[in-house]
Amino acid sequence: MDQPRTSCAAFQRVAGIDPDAVAVRSIGGAQSLTWRQYADQVRAVAGGLAGLGVGRGDTVALMMANRVEFYPLEVGAQHTGATSFSVYNTLSAEQLNYVFTNAGNRVVICEEQYVERVRASGVPIDTIVCVDGAPEGTIGVPELTASVRADFDFDATWRAVGPEDIVTLCYTSGTTGNPKGVEITHASLTFECEAYESVMSIEFGDRITSYLPTAHMADRVTALYLQQYFGTQITVVPDRTLLPAALADVHPTIWGAVPRVWEKLKAAVEFSVANEPDETRKAALTWALGVAARKSDAQLAGVPLDETQAAEWVKADELVLSKLRAKLGLDQLKWALSGAAPIPPETLGFFFGLGIPISEVWGMSELTCVASVSPPRQARLGTVGKLLPGLEGRVADDGEFLVRGPLVMREYRQEPEKTADALDGDGWLHTGDIITVDDEGYLRVVDRKKELIINADGKNMSPANIENTIKAATPLIGALAVIGDNRAYTTALIVLDAESAGPYAAQRGLTDASAAALATDKTVIEDIARGVAAGNTKLSRVEQVKRFTIVPSFWEPGGDEITLTMKLRRKPIAEKYADAIEALYSPTLPVNVHEPAAASGPGVG
């Protein structure tokens, strides 16, 4: 078969490489699909959807957790020529109304728990396919596949799908207003997968986990689509709390995470070492992490280890670090990546010291997903690599980065004015990111153009840089929002990490692990104050956080404060916490406003 030009052709090619190999599995392998079973189910689903009237140009929505059944349903829909897309499981009925109306789908494939919410959206849905139950008025997957017509020609149907057909819709986070539906064609997707593989090697049988929501473009590309094009094996993780168990089970060969997941893994390693009961083992782990830290510091500083330090790291790796990687399940990685948001350099350095180099990638849904990356051994910490081969980039006069090439979306669905704002007449996508490019083509993300803040003295600052630097200093911080636009100094709203709160409280004998209780606890305040002070030493004096308050609630993805992809909703935050923000700038120090633990020092400039 020639090089595939659609996701359907790609799937058909890889499904024939080793039909008896496992393609999709659950943790532990109790549930699995071979490529032969997968392909048979794709054929059956495509026939059933076609029998329901779904065809080229139609849309099909999916709403479910990460599960084995998702894959043949999603890929089967693609084989009809339909645009198949996932919605976040946390969307309300009102939000579903907007997305379904914009997408124009009349079929929803979902779990039983979401059926009533789909109906409550008020959008006329012709067919609801329920994958795990039989609520009245729905059909199950067996009924779906039984809908196939006798004259259905599967091969002719998927071969009729063209490169310029829309393979999926990805709804942006919606930090302001309703989300926009990014239309991505098979041609763009094919370019994405092939260009990415040309930089980051992917082979049939490479192992990866799927744990991000399937509506997240990062999961769709790194799990679903890379599998269709190259034949990776996916282990589904239905609940992110199961991720450590999944990694230990899978030992992935290729793996990526959003920054918060990498930060969690870092905190888990540090917590485990600090609480190791065996003194001999604890001493060995502490020594090895110290050696790793020296390698990390050298990498961050851009200098090589001397011969003695390099030899000590090899010894630490042989005795301790290699075993630590195996315990994490990250000992067989060919490459690891971080994306979707900026990651603190300290986190990248920590894993580099452990022997896990991470390539930071940059991209956006409007660019199909990943637009820049570097191979791990060529990665430069603090940069997001170079543009993928075949893309053009340039920096506009105001610092905004523009991209042109095959990855650029077709348009925002039913949003011609917003499309025109993002795509100019020469085909350049205005990314909204401020990015610098060095002489060798490495990109460094400064911040979102609209989120840069200018203090009262006219100093331009990146809130994301400040936030990441402070977060890197303490795992107790789950999120923070930096304040400083038109202000005399920088302050922050700090939100505790929901997953760390319970273990933290238990370790210190605190009976109440609620956000409200911890926000006023003296020990918590002191720990946060020390973390802010430590972060401040790595910031310029004007950037340093002078005051902070701890928010007495956890911020949940999809809530008022952060999007489902963990981006801050800065305008709603400013409005909701207006009183708390004003208190940060009070002439006196209010009871719930705190200062860093010690003098911040000179900073970095």
C-alpha positions in Angstrom: 0.0 0.0 0.0 1.3 3.5 -0.8 2.0 6.0 1.9 -1.3 6.7 3.6 -3.0 10.0 3.0 -5.9 9.5 5.5 -6.2 8.0 9.0 -8.3 5.2 7.5 -5.6 4.1 5.1 -3.0 4.3 7.8 -5.0 2.1 10.1 -5.6 -0.5 7.4 -1.9 -0.6 6.7 -0.7 -1.1 10.3 -3.6 -3.6 11.2 -2.0 -6.0 8.7 1.5 -5.9 10.0 1.0 -8.4 12.9 -2.7 -9.2 13.3 -2.2 -11.3 16.4 -0.2 -8.6 18.3 -2.1 -6.8 21.1 -3.1 -3.3 20.0 -5.2 -2.0 23.0 -5.3 -3.3 26.5 -6.4 -2.5 30.0 -3.9 -2.3 33.0 -2.8 -5.8 33.7 -4.2 -7.0 30.3 -7.5 -8.5 31.5 -9.1 -6.8 28.6 -7.4 -6.5 25.2 -7.8 -6.3 21.5 -5.5 -7.8 18.9 -5.1 -5.9 15.7 -7.2 -8.5 14.0 -10.0 -8.1 16.5 -9.6 -4.3 16.4 -9.9 -4.3 12.6 -12.9 -6.6 12.6 -14.7 -4.3 15.1 -13.8 -1.2 13.1 -15.4 -2.8 10.1 -18.5 -3.7 12.1 -18.9 -0.2 13.7 -18.5 1.5 10.3 -21.2 -0.7 8.8 -23.5 0.0 11.7 -23.0 3.7 11.6 -23.5 3.7 7.8 -26.8 1.8 8.4 -27.9 4.6 10.7 -27.2 7.1 7.9 -23.8 8.3 9.0 -21.5 9.1 6.1 -18.9 11.3 4.7 -19.1 14.8 6.1 -21.3 13.9 9.1 -20.2 14.2 12.7 -20.2 11.7 15.5 -19.5 12.6 19.2 -18.0 10.3 21.8 -18.2 10.8 25.6 -16.6 8.2 27.7 -13.6 7.5 30.0 -10.4 6.0 28.6 -11.4 2.5 27.8 -10.6 -0.3 25.3 -14.0 0.0 23.6 -13.3 3.6 22.6 -10.8 2.8 19.9 -12.9 0.7 17.4 -15.8 3.0 17.9 -13.7 6.1 17.1 -11.8 4.5 14.3 -15.0 2.9 12.9 -16.6 6.3 12.7 -13.6 7.6 10.8 -14.0 4.8 8.2 -17.5 6.1 7.3 -15.9 9.4 6.3 -17.5 11.1 9.3 -15.8 13.6 11.6 -15.4 11.9 14.9 -14.6 13.9 18.0 -14.7 13.5 21.8 -16.2 15.9 24.4 -14.9 16.3 27.9 -16.9 14.2 30.4 -17.2 17.1 32.8 -19.2 19.3 30.4 -22.5 20.5 31.7 -25.7 20.0 29.7 -25.5 23.7 28.7 -22.0 23.3 27.5 -22.9 20.2 25.6 -25.7 22.2 23.9 -23.2 24.7 22.5 -20.7 22.0 21.3 -23.3 19.7 19.8 -25.0 22.6 18.1 -21.8 23.8 16.7 -20.6 20.4 15.6 -23.9 19.4 14.1 -23.8 15.8 15.2 -26.9 13.7 15.5 -25.2 10.6 16.9 -23.6 10.4 20.4 -21.7 7.3 21.6 -21.3 7.4 25.4 -21.4 5.7 28.7 -24.6 5.2 30.6 -23.7 7.8 33.2 -23.8 10.5 30.5 -27.0 9.6 28.7 -29.3 11.9 30.8 -26.9 14.8 30.5 -26.8 14.4 26.7 -30.6 14.4 26.6 -30.7 17.4 28.9 -28.5 19.4 26.5 -31.7 19.9 24.4 -30.0 19.1 21.1 -32.0 16.8 18.9 -29.9 13.6 18.9 -31.1 10.9 16.5 -29.2 8.0 18.1 -27.5 7.5 21.4 -25.3 4.5 21.5 -24.6 3.3 25.1 -21.4 1.3 25.5 -22.0 -0.1 29.0 -25.7 -0.2 29.6 -29.2 -0.2 28.1 -31.1 3.0 29.2 -34.5 3.3 27.5 -34.3 4.9 24.1 -30.6 4.0 23.5 -29.0 1.2 21.5 -26.0 -0.9 22.5 -23.0 -1.6 20.4 -24.5 -5.0 19.3 -27.6 -3.2 18.0 -25.4 -0.7 16.3 -23.3 -3.2 14.4 -26.5 -5.1 13.5 -27.7 -2.0 11.7 -25.3 -2.7 8.8 -27.0 -2.9 5.4 -26.5 -5.9 3.1 -25.1 -3.8 0.4 -22.6 -1.9 2.5 -19.1 -1.8 0.8 -16.6 -1.2 3.6 -13.5 -0.9 1.5 -15.1 1.5 -1.0 -16.4 3.6 1.9 -13.1 4.2 3.6 -11.2 4.5 0.4 -13.6 7.4 -0.6 -12.4 9.4 2.4 -10.1 12.2 1.1 -7.1 14.1 2.5 -9.1 17.3 2.7 -12.0 15.7 4.7 -12.2 16.8 8.3 -11.0 13.9 10.5 -11.8 15.6 13.9 -12.9 18.7 15.7 -11.0 19.8 18.7 -12.7 22.3 21.0 -10.3 24.8 22.5 -10.2 25.5 26.2 -12.4 28.6 26.1 -10.5 30.8 28.6 -12.7 33.6 27.3 -16.2 32.8 26.0 -17.3 29.6 24.3 -14.8 27.1 22.9 -13.9 27.2 19.3 -14.2 24.1 17.2 -10.9 23.6 15.4 -11.3 21.7 12.1 -8.4 19.3 11.4 -8.2 17.5 8.0 -6.7 14.1 7.3 -4.0 15.8 5.3 -2.9 17.9 8.4 -3.1 14.8 10.6 -1.0 12.8 8.2 1.6 15.5 8.1 1.6 15.8 11.9 2.2 12.1 12.4 4.9 11.7 9.7 6.8 14.9 10.6 6.7 14.0 14.3 8.0 10.5 13.6 10.8 11.9 11.5 12.2 13.5 14.6 11.0 11.2 17.4 11.3 7.5 16.4 8.1 5.5 16.6 7.9 1.8 15.7 5.2 -0.9 15.5 4.7 -2.3 19.0 6.0 0.8 20.9 4.1 1.0 24.2 2.2 4.0 25.5 -0.5 4.8 28.0 -3.7 6.8 27.3 -4.7 8.7 30.5 -5.5 12.2 29.4 -9.2 12.8 28.3 -9.7 11.7 24.7 -11.0 15.2 24.0 -7.6 16.5 24.7 -5.6 16.9 21.5 -2.5 15.7 23.1 -4.1 12.3 23.9 -5.7 12.1 20.4 -2.3 12.6 18.7 0.1 10.7 21.0 -2.2 7.8 21.6 -5.0 7.4 19.1 -3.5 8.9 15.9 0.1 7.7 16.4 -1.3 4.3 16.9 -3.3 4.5 13.6 -0.2 5.6 11.7 2.5 3.5 13.3 0.9 0.6 15.3 1.7 1.5 18.9 0.2 -0.5 21.7 -2.0 1.5 24.0 -2.8 0.7 27.6 -5.9 2.6 28.7 -5.9 4.3 32.1 -9.5 5.2 33.1 -8.6 7.1 36.2 -5.4 9.2 36.6 -4.9 7.9 40.1 -4.1 4.6 38.4 -1.3 6.1 36.4 1.5 4.9 38.7 0.2 1.4 38.5 -0.1 1.6 34.7 3.5 2.8 34.3 4.7 0.0 36.5 2.7 -2.5 34.4 3.5 -1.2 31.0 7.0 0.1 31.2 6.2 2.4 28.2 8.8 2.9 25.4 7.3 6.3 24.4 5.5 8.5 26.8 4.4 12.0 27.4 2.7 14.0 30.1 1.5 17.5 30.9 3.7 19.4 33.3 1.5 18.8 36.3 1.9 15.0 35.9 5.7 15.3 35.7 5.7 17.6 38.8 3.6 14.9 40.6 6.1 12.2 39.7 8.9 14.4 41.0 7.1 15.0 44.2 6.3 11.3 44.6 10.0 10.4 44.3 11.1 13.1 46.8 8.3 12.1 49.2 9.3 8.4 48.9 12.9 9.1 49.7 12.2 11.5 52.6 9.9 8.8 54.2 12.0 5.7 53.5 12.1 3.8 56.8 15.2 1.8 56.1 18.1 4.0 57.0 20.7 2.3 54.8 18.4 2.4 51.8 17.5 6.1 52.6 21.1 7.0 52.7 21.8 5.4 49.3 18.7 7.1 47.7 19.7 10.5 49.2 23.3 10.1 47.9 22.1 9.1 44.4 19.6 12.0 44.2 22.4 14.4 45.3 24.5 13.1 42.4 21.5 13.4 40.1 21.0 17.0 41.3 24.6 17.9 40.3 24.0 16.6 36.8 20.7 18.5 36.7 22.4 21.7 37.8 25.1 21.3 35.2 22.6 20.7 32.5 20.5 23.8 33.5 23.7 25.9 33.6 24.7 24.6 30.1 28.0 23.2 31.3 29.3 19.6 31.2 30.0 17.5 34.3 33.7 17.1 35.1 35.2 13.6 34.8 34.9 12.9 38.5 31.2 13.9 38.7 30.4 12.0 35.5 32.0 8.9 36.9 30.0 9.3 40.1 26.8 9.6 38.2 27.5 6.4 36.2 28.1 4.7 39.6 24.9 6.2 41.1 23.0 5.1 38.0 24.2 1.5 38.2 23.5 1.2 41.9 20.4 3.3 42.5 19.0 5.4 39.7 18.4 2.6 37.2 16.4 0.8 39.8 14.5 3.9 40.6 13.6 4.3 37.0 12.4 0.7 36.9 10.3 1.2 40.0 8.6 4.2 38.3 8.1 2.1 35.1 10.2 4.6 33.1 13.2 2.4 32.5 12.5 1.4 28.9 11.7 4.9 27.5 13.1 5.7 24.0 11.8 9.3 24.5 9.6 11.3 26.9 7.9 14.6 26.3 6.1 17.3 28.1 3.6 19.6 26.5 0.3 21.5 26.7 1.8 24.2 29.1 5.2 25.5 30.1 7.1 23.2 32.5 9.5 24.5 35.1 13.1 24.0 34.0 13.8 22.6 37.5 11.4 19.7 36.8 13.1 19.0 33.4 16.5 19.1 35.2 15.3 16.8 37.9 14.4 14.0 35.5 17.5 14.6 33.4 19.5 13.9 36.5 17.6 10.7 37.0 18.5 9.6 33.5 15.1 10.5 31.9 15.7 13.3 29.4 12.4 15.0 28.5 11.8 16.8 25.2 9.5 19.8 25.8 7.1 20.3 22.8 5.1 23.3 21.7 1.9 23.4 19.7 -1.8 24.1 19.8 -5.0 22.6 18.5 -4.9 25.1 15.6 -1.6 23.4 14.5 -3.1 19.9 14.8 -1.1 19.5 18.1 2.7 19.4 18.1 4.5 21.9 16.0 8.0 21.9 17.6 10.2 19.3 19.3 13.8 18.1 19.5 15.1 14.6 19.9 15.9 14.0 23.6 19.7 14.1 23.1 19.5 17.4 21.2 16.9 19.0 23.5 17.9 22.2 25.3 16.2 22.6 28.6 14.0 25.7 28.6 13.3 25.6 24.9 10.6 23.8 23.1 12.9 22.5 20.3 12.7 23.4 16.7 9.7 23.6 14.3 8.9 20.3 12.7 10.3 19.9 9.1 8.1 21.5 6.5 6.8 24.3 8.7 7.7 28.0 8.4 7.8 30.4 11.4 8.5 34.0 11.9 8.3 36.5 14.8 6.0 39.5 14.2 6.9 43.0 15.2 5.1 42.7 18.5 6.8 39.4 19.3 3.9 37.2 18.4 5.0 33.9 16.7 3.4 33.1 13.3 3.4 29.7 11.7 2.6 28.6 8.1 2.4 25.1 6.7 0.4 21.9 6.4 -0.4 21.7 10.1 -2.5 24.8 10.1 -6.2 24.2 10.8 -8.7 24.6 8.1 -10.9 27.0 10.1 -12.9 27.4 13.3 -16.2 25.7 12.7 -18.9 28.2 11.9 -16.7 31.1 13.1 -15.6 33.0 10.0 -14.7 36.2 11.9 -12.6 34.3 14.5 -11.0 32.3 11.7 -10.0 35.6 9.9 -8.6 36.9 13.2 -6.3 33.8 13.5 -5.4 33.2 9.9 -4.2 36.0 7.7 -4.5 36.2 3.9 -1.0 34.8 3.4 -1.8 31.6 5.4 0.1 32.6 8.6 -1.5 31.4 11.8 -1.2 34.0 14.5 -0.5 31.8 17.5 -1.0 34.3 20.2 2.2 33.2 21.8 5.2 35.4 22.4 8.2 33.2 21.3 11.9 34.0 20.7 14.0 32.1 18.2 17.8 31.6 18.6 20.3 31.4 15.8 20.0 27.6 15.6 16.2 27.7 15.4 15.4 26.7 19.0 12.1 28.2 20.2 11.6 29.7 23.7 8.1 30.4 24.8 7.7 33.6 26.8 4.0 33.7 27.4 0.6 34.2 25.8 0.5 37.6 24.1 -2.7 38.6 25.9 -1.5 37.5 29.3 1.7 39.5 29.6 1.5 42.0 32.4 3.0 45.5 32.7 3.5 46.8 36.2 3.2 50.4 37.4 6.7 51.1 36.3 6.2 49.9 32.8 8.0 46.6 33.2 6.8 43.7 31.0 6.5 40.4 32.8 5.4 36.9 32.0 3.0 35.6 34.6 3.5 32.0 33.4 7.3 32.2 34.0 6.7 33.6 37.5 4.1 30.9 38.3 6.2 28.0 37.1 9.2 29.2 39.0 7.2 29.4 42.3 5.4 26.1 41.7 8.7 24.3 41.1 9.8 25.3 44.6 7.0 23.4 46.4 4.8 20.4 45.4 2.2 21.7 47.8 1.1 24.3 45.3 -1.4 23.0 42.8 -2.0 26.3 41.0 -1.3 30.0 41.4 -2.3 33.1 39.6 0.2 36.0 39.5 -1.2 39.5 39.9 0.7 42.6 38.9 -0.8 44.4 35.9 -0.6 48.2 36.6 0.5 47.4 40.2 3.5 48.5 42.2 4.6 45.0 42.9 3.8 41.4 42.2 1.5 39.2 44.3 -0.1 35.8 43.9 -3.3 33.8 44.7 -2.0 30.4 45.7 -4.1 27.2 45.5 -3.1 24.1 47.3 -2.8 20.8 45.4 -5.8 18.6 46.0 -3.9 15.3 45.6 -1.1 16.3 47.9 -3.3 17.8 50.7 -4.4 14.4 52.2 -0.9 12.9 52.5 0.5 16.2 53.7 -2.1 16.5 56.4 -1.6 12.9 57.5 2.1 13.2 57.7 1.8 16.2 60.0 -1.0 14.8 62.1 -3.6 17.3 60.8 -7.1 16.0 61.1 -8.7 18.3 58.5 -7.3 18.1 55.0 -9.8 20.5 53.5 -8.6 23.5 51.5 -10.3 25.9 53.9 -8.6 24.3 57.0 -5.1 24.0 55.4 -5.3 27.6 54.1 -5.2 28.9 57.6 -2.9 26.3 59.1 0.4 27.8 60.4 2.5 24.9 59.2 1.1 25.1 55.7 1.5 28.9 55.5 5.2 28.6 56.6 5.9 25.9 54.1 4.3 27.9 51.3 6.2 31.0 52.4 9.5 29.1 52.2 8.6 27.9 48.8 7.7 31.4 47.5 11.0 32.7 49.0 13.0 29.9 47.2 11.2 30.6 43.9 11.9 34.3 44.3 15.6 33.7 44.3 15.4 32.6 40.7 13.4 35.6 39.5 14.4 39.2 38.9 13.6 41.6 41.7 10.7 43.1 39.9 9.1 39.7 39.2 9.4 38.4 42.8 6.2 37.7 44.6 6.0 40.1 47.6 2.7 38.9 49.1 0.4 36.0 48.6 -2.8 34.6 49.9 -3.9 30.9 50.1 -7.2 30.4 48.5 -9.5 28.3 50.8 -10.7 26.0 48.0 -9.3 23.7 45.4 -9.5 24.7 41.8 -11.0 21.9 39.7 -10.4 21.5 35.9 -13.4 22.9 34.0 -14.4 25.1 36.9 -14.5 28.9 37.2 -10.7 29.3 37.5 -9.1 26.7 35.2 -10.0 25.1 32.0 -10.2 21.4 31.3 -6.7 21.6 29.9 -5.4 23.2 33.1 -5.1 26.8 31.7 -5.9 29.7 34.0 -9.0 31.7 33.3 -7.4 35.0 34.3 -10.3 37.3 33.7 -12.9 35.2 35.7 -10.2 34.8 38.5 -9.7 38.6 38.6 -13.5 39.1 38.9 -14.2 36.3 41.4 -11.3 37.1 43.7 -11.4 40.9 43.4 -11.6 41.4 47.1 -8.8 39.0 47.9 -6.6 40.7 45.3 -7.3 44.2 46.7 -6.3 42.8 50.1 -2.9 41.8 48.7 -2.3 45.5 48.1 -3.6 46.9 51.4 -1.3 49.4 53.1 -1.3 47.1 56.2 -0.9 43.3 56.2 -4.4 41.7 56.5 -4.7 38.5 58.5 -4.9 36.2 55.4 -2.2 37.9 53.4 1.4 36.5 53.8 4.9 37.4 52.8 7.8 35.1 51.7 9.6 33.4 54.6 12.8 35.4 54.3 14.5 38.1 52.3 14.3 37.0 48.7 17.9 37.9 47.8 19.1 39.6 44.7 17.3 37.3 42.2 18.6 36.8 38.8 18.8 40.3 37.4 
